[in-house]
Amino acid sequence: MEDAVIHHWEATLGTKVYRVGTFRGHHLLETESGEWVVKRSRHPSHLRWWIWVDRELRHRGFDRMPAYVTDGREWVLTSRVESRPATYRNPEEIRKVAGLLSHFHWAGRGLLTPLASSGSQTLMERVEVRYRSFSQLMKSVNGVDGELGDLLREYGAVYRRYGKIARERLKNLPVRELIRWERGGRCVAHRDLASHNILIDGRGKSWLIDFETAEYDAQIGDLWQLLSRGLSEQDWDPAVLRETVATYEENRPLVPVERMILSVLLGFPNEFFREALGLTLKKTGYTEEKTLPYLKKIAHALPRWQDFLRDWAGW
C-alpha cells in the first residue's frame, strides 16, 4: 500500500494507522481508535449525501450502524464490528432483521437532507429493468450452456410468465405515486437487503451496513427484498411471512396500499431473475459454485411458491 494513501486515510480518520491488513476483500486499518474497514466508492456525490443522512439518523436515535467516515471523494471508512453476517436460513434472524429495518425506516422518514443527485433507479424502475433483462436473456436461452442453460430452459418461461403478471398488476396499483410521495417526503430506503449487509454481534445485536445503494425511495421495497430472500430460504412458509411482517409492524406499521403492493411484489420472481442474470453476465460475486445451488433451490421450490401465492393467509 502506498504511503500517500495511508497518510490520506490517517488525515481522514484523524488518527495514526499502525497496520494495513485485509477483511472480507477490503482493507482493514488498525489504528489508535480501533479497527476500520476501508472501501472505495465511485460515487462522490452519494458519499457526501450519506454523511448528512447518517448524522440525521443517529440524531433521531438509530445507531445500529458502524461509525462512518469519508473523505467525500473516494473512500468510505467504517468501524469494524466484531460480528458475523446474518443468515436467512434462520427464521429468528429474519425476524431480527425485520425489527432492525423497521427502526431504520421509522427514523429515516421526513429527513432534512435534500435529495441525492445520483440519478439512481427507483423501485418500479428496478423491477422493470430486471424483468426486461431476464426477458432478453430468454430470447437467447438456447445458447446458454451447462446446468444454468438446463435450468433456464426448464423453468425460465414459467418464471418469466409470473414476472409479466406481477408487472402488469403493479401498473394497476399506485406504486409510482407511493414512490413520489416517499421521495418527496425524504424517506430513506437501504435497497440492498442481502444477508451479508446485516451483521450479528456476539450479544446477538444486529447491525445494518453498506449504504452505497441507499436512496429516497419506497421503503416497502426493502421489506420485499427481505421477505423474498428470506422466504426463498424458508421454502415459502406463510408463518415466516406473518411473523416477519408482525415484527416489522411493531415499530413501523404498513399502510393498506403498502400491503397491496407487497403482496404483488412477492409474486415477482426477483430472486430467480437476479441470480440467473448475475451468473450469465458473470457479475462480481456470482459463481457457479455458489449461485447454481441457490438457483436450483429456488426452482425446485416452485410448487411451494405457487401454493404460497394462492393462499395468502392473513392478507
Backbone torsions as a table, in degrees:
resi	resn	phi	psi	omega
1	MET	NA	132.7	-177.8
2	GLU	-67.8	141.6	-179.5
3	ASP	-60.2	-36.0	-177.8
4	ALA	-62.5	-38.0	179.5
5	VAL	-68.6	-43.0	178.7
6	ILE	-61.6	-43.3	178.4
7	HIS	-62.3	-35.7	178.2
8	HIS	-65.0	-43.6	177.6
9	TRP	-62.5	-40.5	178.3
10	GLU	-61.1	-43.1	179.6
11	ALA	-65.3	-37.6	179.8
12	THR	-67.0	-41.7	-178.9
13	LEU	-82.2	-25.8	-175.2
14	GLY	73.4	32.0	-179.5
15	THR	-153.8	161.6	-177.8
16	LYS	-78.0	134.4	174.2
17	VAL	-95.2	120.6	-178.6
18	TYR	-92.3	-30.1	-175.9
19	ARG	-155.6	144.2	175.5
20	VAL	-116.3	118.9	178.0
21	GLY	-123.0	-156.9	178.0
22	THR	-129.0	152.0	178.8
23	PHE	-152.7	111.3	179.0
24	ARG	50.4	43.9	176.0
25	GLY	84.9	4.2	-180.0
26	HIS	-122.9	167.1	175.0
27	HIS	-72.1	143.3	175.8
28	LEU	-123.6	121.1	-178.7
29	LEU	-101.8	132.5	171.2
30	GLU	-100.7	121.3	-174.0
31	THR	-134.8	176.2	176.6
32	GLU	-64.1	-26.5	-177.9
33	SER	-98.5	15.9	179.1
34	GLY	108.2	-165.8	-177.8
35	GLU	-97.3	141.1	-178.3
36	TRP	-130.8	134.1	175.7
37	VAL	-92.9	132.3	-175.6
38	VAL	-113.8	129.6	176.5
39	LYS	-128.3	147.7	175.6
40	ARG	-92.1	139.4	178.4
41	SER	-119.1	146.5	178.2
42	ARG	-101.1	5.3	-174.0
43	HIS	-128.3	82.2	-178.0
44	PRO	-57.3	-39.2	-178.2
45	SER	-64.1	-35.7	177.9
46	HIS	-67.9	-38.9	176.5
47	LEU	-57.0	-47.3	-177.8
48	ARG	-66.7	-36.5	177.3
49	TRP	-64.1	-45.7	-175.7
50	TRP	-68.4	-27.8	175.4
51	ILE	-52.1	-47.6	-176.2
52	TRP	-75.1	-37.5	176.3
53	VAL	-63.1	-44.4	178.5
54	ASP	-56.5	-45.3	-179.3
55	ARG	-64.2	-41.7	179.3
56	GLU	-64.3	-43.4	-179.9
57	LEU	-61.2	-43.0	179.4
58	ARG	-66.4	-39.2	178.6
59	HIS	-62.3	-31.0	179.6
60	ARG	-87.2	3.9	173.7
61	GLY	101.1	-1.1	177.4
62	PHE	-91.3	107.2	-176.4
63	ASP	-123.2	19.4	-179.2
64	ARG	-87.2	45.4	176.4
65	MET	-133.2	142.1	173.7
66	PRO	-61.0	154.0	175.9
67	ALA	-56.0	142.0	-171.0
68	TYR	-125.7	126.3	177.1
69	VAL	-134.8	142.5	177.4
70	THR	-146.4	153.8	173.3
71	ASP	-83.8	-3.5	178.8
72	GLY	76.7	4.1	-177.9
73	ARG	-127.4	-44.4	-170.9
74	GLU	-142.6	-36.0	-168.5
75	TRP	-111.9	139.9	172.6
76	VAL	-116.2	128.4	179.3
77	LEU	-122.8	123.7	179.2
78	THR	-125.0	142.6	179.6
79	SER	-65.3	140.6	-179.3
80	ARG	-80.2	129.8	176.0
81	VAL	-101.0	127.4	177.3
82	GLU	-68.6	106.7	-167.5
83	SER	-165.4	-178.0	172.3
84	ARG	-134.7	157.1	175.4
85	PRO	-65.3	147.4	174.7
86	ALA	-67.8	162.0	174.9
87	THR	-129.1	131.1	178.4
88	TYR	-83.3	3.3	171.7
89	ARG	-76.2	-12.1	-179.4
90	ASN	-108.5	111.4	-177.4
91	PRO	-61.8	-29.6	177.8
92	GLU	-64.6	-36.3	178.8
93	GLU	-73.8	-29.9	174.1
94	ILE	-62.4	-45.4	178.1
95	ARG	-63.9	-38.4	179.2
96	LYS	-63.0	-41.1	177.5
97	VAL	-65.0	-38.4	178.9
98	ALA	-60.7	-41.1	177.4
99	GLY	-65.1	-43.1	177.2
100	LEU	-61.2	-44.9	-177.7
101	LEU	-63.5	-39.9	-178.3
102	SER	-65.9	-38.0	176.3
103	HIS	-66.4	-39.8	176.7
104	PHE	-61.4	-45.9	-179.7
105	HIS	-66.3	-42.1	-177.9
106	TRP	-63.9	-43.3	178.4
107	ALA	-68.4	-27.4	-174.2
108	GLY	-96.2	32.2	176.9
109	ARG	-111.6	135.0	178.1
110	GLY	68.0	40.0	179.7
111	LEU	-72.0	162.1	-179.6
112	LEU	-91.7	-24.5	-178.5
113	THR	-61.4	128.0	-179.0
114	PRO	-62.0	165.3	177.4
115	LEU	-56.5	142.9	173.5
116	ALA	-71.0	158.1	-179.8
117	SER	-107.7	31.4	-175.8
118	SER	-76.8	-22.2	-178.2
119	GLY	69.6	23.3	-178.0
120	SER	-72.3	159.0	-175.9
121	GLN	-75.3	144.6	176.3
122	THR	-80.8	173.6	-179.4
123	LEU	-52.2	-51.4	-177.0
124	MET	-65.2	-37.0	178.0
125	GLU	-66.3	-37.8	179.2
126	ARG	-67.2	-39.7	176.1
127	VAL	-61.3	-44.6	-179.0
128	GLU	-63.4	-45.5	-179.8
129	VAL	-63.8	-41.4	179.6
130	ARG	-62.2	-43.1	179.7
131	TYR	-64.5	-46.5	-178.4
132	ARG	-65.1	-38.7	179.9
133	SER	-64.5	-41.6	178.9
134	PHE	-68.8	-39.1	177.9
135	SER	-60.8	-39.4	177.7
136	GLN	-65.2	-40.4	177.1
137	LEU	-60.0	-41.3	-176.8
138	MET	-67.5	-21.4	177.8
139	LYS	-67.7	-25.9	-179.7
140	SER	-116.8	26.9	-173.4
141	VAL	-62.4	-30.0	-179.1
142	ASN	-68.3	-14.7	177.7
143	GLY	-93.5	1.3	178.9
144	VAL	-89.9	122.3	-175.0
145	ASP	-89.7	170.7	169.3
146	GLY	70.8	-161.9	-176.7
147	GLU	-63.9	-34.5	178.4
148	LEU	-61.4	-45.7	177.9
149	GLY	-60.1	-41.7	178.8
150	ASP	-61.8	-43.6	179.1
151	LEU	-62.6	-44.0	-178.5
152	LEU	-65.7	-39.6	-179.6
153	ARG	-70.0	-30.9	-179.3
154	GLU	-82.7	-39.7	-171.5
155	TYR	-115.8	-18.0	-171.1
156	GLY	-58.3	-43.0	-177.4
157	ALA	-65.3	-36.6	178.7
158	VAL	-65.0	-47.3	-178.9
159	TYR	-67.3	-35.5	177.6
160	ARG	-64.2	-39.1	179.3
161	ARG	-63.7	-42.5	177.0
162	TYR	-64.3	-38.7	177.3
163	GLY	-61.7	-40.6	179.6
164	LYS	-65.2	-42.1	179.8
165	ILE	-63.0	-46.7	-179.8
166	ALA	-63.6	-41.0	179.2
167	ARG	-59.6	-43.8	179.8
168	GLU	-68.1	-38.7	179.0
169	ARG	-66.2	-37.3	178.9
170	LEU	-63.6	-34.0	179.6
171	LYS	-65.0	-21.9	179.6
172	ASN	-94.1	3.9	176.5
173	LEU	-111.8	156.9	-177.6
174	PRO	-79.8	52.9	-177.7
175	VAL	-67.7	-47.3	-178.0
176	ARG	-65.5	-33.7	176.8
177	GLU	-66.0	-41.0	177.3
178	LEU	-62.6	-42.6	178.7
179	ILE	-61.5	-46.2	178.8
180	ARG	-61.4	-40.5	179.8
181	TRP	-62.8	-46.5	-175.4
182	GLU	-76.6	-31.8	172.8
183	ARG	-67.9	-43.7	178.1
184	GLY	-65.0	-32.6	177.9
185	GLY	-86.3	4.8	177.6
186	ARG	53.7	61.0	177.2
187	CYS	-104.7	120.7	-172.3
188	VAL	-89.6	141.8	175.0
189	ALA	-125.4	144.6	-178.8
190	HIS	-75.1	-50.5	171.2
191	ARG	76.9	12.2	172.4
192	ASP	-151.2	74.4	-175.1
193	LEU	-88.8	38.2	170.2
194	ALA	-61.9	147.9	-174.7
195	SER	-61.5	-26.6	-179.5
196	HIS	-73.3	-8.0	175.5
197	ASN	-94.4	7.8	172.8
198	ILE	-119.7	128.3	178.7
199	LEU	-110.5	144.9	175.1
200	ILE	-117.9	119.3	-177.6
201	ASP	-87.5	-178.2	-174.8
202	GLY	-63.8	-20.2	178.4
203	ARG	-95.1	4.8	-179.6
204	GLY	84.2	6.4	180.0
205	LYS	-79.5	139.3	-178.2
206	SER	-98.8	147.7	-178.3
207	TRP	-132.5	142.4	177.4
208	LEU	-102.5	131.5	-177.5
209	ILE	-132.6	172.0	171.8
210	ASP	61.7	88.1	-175.5
211	PHE	-107.4	25.3	-177.6
212	GLU	-66.3	-25.6	179.6
213	THR	-101.5	0.7	-178.2
214	ALA	-62.2	147.0	-176.6
215	GLU	-165.7	162.5	168.8
216	TYR	-73.4	118.7	-173.7
217	ASP	-163.6	177.3	177.7
218	ALA	-67.0	119.4	-176.4
219	GLN	-67.9	-22.4	179.0
220	ILE	-60.8	-22.9	177.3
221	GLY	-62.9	-33.5	177.3
222	ASP	-67.6	-44.9	179.6
223	LEU	-64.0	-37.3	175.5
224	TRP	-60.2	-46.9	178.7
225	GLN	-57.7	-47.4	-179.6
226	LEU	-60.0	-46.6	-177.6
227	LEU	-69.2	-41.7	-177.9
228	SER	-65.9	-38.3	177.9
229	ARG	-72.7	-45.9	-178.0
230	GLY	-66.2	-43.8	-179.0
231	LEU	-69.0	-29.7	174.3
232	SER	-61.3	-37.4	178.5
233	GLU	-76.5	-25.1	-175.9
234	GLN	-102.1	21.1	177.0
235	ASP	53.5	35.8	173.7
236	TRP	56.2	48.5	177.2
237	ASP	-77.1	115.4	-178.6
238	PRO	-58.9	-28.7	179.4
239	ALA	-63.6	-35.9	178.6
240	VAL	-65.8	-40.2	175.5
241	LEU	-57.9	-52.3	-175.9
242	ARG	-62.3	-43.5	-177.6
243	GLU	-68.8	-38.0	-179.4
244	THR	-67.9	-45.8	179.5
245	VAL	-65.4	-39.5	178.8
246	ALA	-62.1	-40.8	177.9
247	THR	-63.9	-44.0	178.1
248	TYR	-59.9	-43.5	-174.1
249	GLU	-76.6	-7.9	173.8
250	GLU	-60.6	-28.0	-178.1
251	ASN	-116.6	-33.2	-174.2
252	ARG	-134.9	85.7	-178.1
253	PRO	-61.2	144.9	174.7
254	LEU	-84.0	145.3	172.6
255	VAL	-88.6	160.3	-175.1
256	PRO	-53.9	-40.1	-178.0
257	VAL	-66.4	-32.8	176.8
258	GLU	-66.1	-39.6	178.9
259	ARG	-65.0	-39.5	177.4
260	MET	-63.5	-46.2	-179.4
261	ILE	-63.8	-42.0	-179.9
262	LEU	-62.1	-41.3	-179.2
263	SER	-62.3	-35.0	178.3
264	VAL	-76.5	-40.8	179.9
265	LEU	-59.9	-35.7	179.9
266	LEU	-70.6	-10.3	171.8
267	GLY	-92.4	1.3	176.4
268	PHE	-95.9	119.4	-172.1
269	PRO	-76.9	61.3	-173.3
270	ASN	-63.2	-38.0	-178.5
271	GLU	-62.4	-46.6	179.9
272	PHE	-64.5	-44.4	179.4
273	PHE	-59.1	-50.7	-174.4
274	ARG	-63.0	-46.3	-176.9
275	GLU	-67.3	-41.2	179.6
276	ALA	-64.7	-43.0	179.0
277	LEU	-67.7	-41.6	-179.8
278	GLY	-59.8	-41.4	-179.3
279	LEU	-73.3	-42.2	-179.4
280	THR	-63.6	-42.2	-177.5
281	LEU	-87.5	2.0	178.3
282	LYS	55.4	45.4	177.5
283	LYS	-71.5	154.4	179.3
284	THR	-58.1	132.7	177.7
285	GLY	93.5	-8.0	179.9
286	TYR	-107.3	116.1	179.4
287	THR	-131.1	156.7	178.5
288	GLU	-61.0	-37.6	-177.3
289	GLU	-63.8	-37.5	-177.0
290	LYS	-95.8	-40.4	-170.4
291	THR	-82.4	-40.0	-177.3
292	LEU	-60.0	-44.9	178.0
293	PRO	-60.6	-37.0	179.1
294	TYR	-68.1	-41.8	177.2
295	LEU	-61.3	-41.0	178.2
296	LYS	-63.3	-41.0	178.9
297	LYS	-61.0	-44.6	178.9
298	ILE	-62.0	-46.6	-177.3
299	ALA	-63.6	-43.9	-177.5
300	HIS	-70.4	-19.4	177.4
301	ALA	-89.4	8.1	-177.7
302	LEU	-53.3	-46.1	179.7
303	PRO	-61.4	-38.3	179.8
304	ARG	-68.3	-37.2	176.4
305	TRP	-63.8	-41.8	178.9
306	GLN	-63.8	-40.5	176.5
307	ASP	-63.9	-41.6	179.6
308	PHE	-59.0	-45.3	-178.5
309	LEU	-67.6	-31.1	179.2
310	ARG	-74.4	-34.8	-171.7
311	ASP	-82.0	-58.0	-179.8
312	TRP	47.7	49.5	179.1
313	ALA	-59.2	132.6	175.5
314	GLY	88.1	-2.5	-178.4
315	TRP	-112.0	NA	NA
